């Protein structure tokens, strides 16, 4: 099924560890983005990309890195995990082929930093 | 900067009744799009309805309709004949023109009582 695939679904990290959250889409969407969701805060944009080789910061980029080497993949890297990064992370994509620029979301990654 | 405001942290409704979830937005752009998403307790983001700023008719999708009042910058979601399965968090979101970035409100938790 076409869509956005996020892995892993759950992860527990120790403070200071690094890890990469994976996101892949098979809809040839130009735009990919990462959000974090915290209680009472809605979804906040971390980083986004409008095409391979192009990335930019969103609202809450500190502590995260991204790269976009292919249209399909947009990994999110936590460089040195902190308890404040405990959150649910969503990857989303859209593009000119999507009706009304509709966004497709991954199923989310629940990250706990201890 | 664009902003989405959802003033109702929580709402209760009786099964089979209609409910309106409020959303106001702030933008100076003439072209923009408004979205509503549902997030059940399982966590996935489910697209409900879309309204473009130039659309003359209010959007409808089954039991969902969007009460779009452009001059007042409001885009309220109306759910008719509520069902127990409608209990979820609901998010309003906005995209500016051809910019793909999506800005979310903080959400409204809807509880449908039997």
Contacts between the chains, C-beta under 8 A, distances in Angstrom:
chain1	res1	chain2	res2	distance
A	30	B	100	7.7
A	31	B	100	3.9
A	33	B	100	7.6
A	33	B	101	7.4
A	33	B	102	7.3
A	35	B	104	7.7
A	40	B	9	7.7
A	40	B	106	6.2
A	41	B	106	6.2
A	42	B	4	7.9
A	42	B	91	6.2
A	42	B	104	4.2
A	42	B	105	5.6
A	42	B	106	4.2
A	42	B	107	5.4
A	43	B	91	6.9
A	43	B	93	7.9
A	43	B	104	4.4
A	44	B	104	7.5
A	45	B	101	6.4
A	45	B	102	7.5
A	45	B	103	7.5
A	48	B	100	7.2
A	48	B	101	6.2
A	50	B	100	6.5
A	58	B	101	7.2
A	88	B	43	6.9
A	90	B	45	6.5
A	92	B	45	7.7
A	92	B	102	7.2
A	94	B	100	5.9
A	95	B	100	8.0
A	100	B	33	6.5
A	100	B	50	4.6
A	100	B	52	6.8
A	101	B	33	6.5
A	101	B	95	6.3
A	101	B	100	6.7
A	102	B	35	7.9
A	102	B	47	6.0
A	102	B	50	6.7
A	103	B	35	7.4
A	103	B	47	7.1
A	103	B	102	6.1
A	105	B	44	7.0
A	105	B	45	4.0
A	107	B	43	7.2
A	107	B	44	5.6
A	108	B	43	5.3
A	108	B	44	7.0
A	108	B	45	8.0
A	110	B	43	7.9
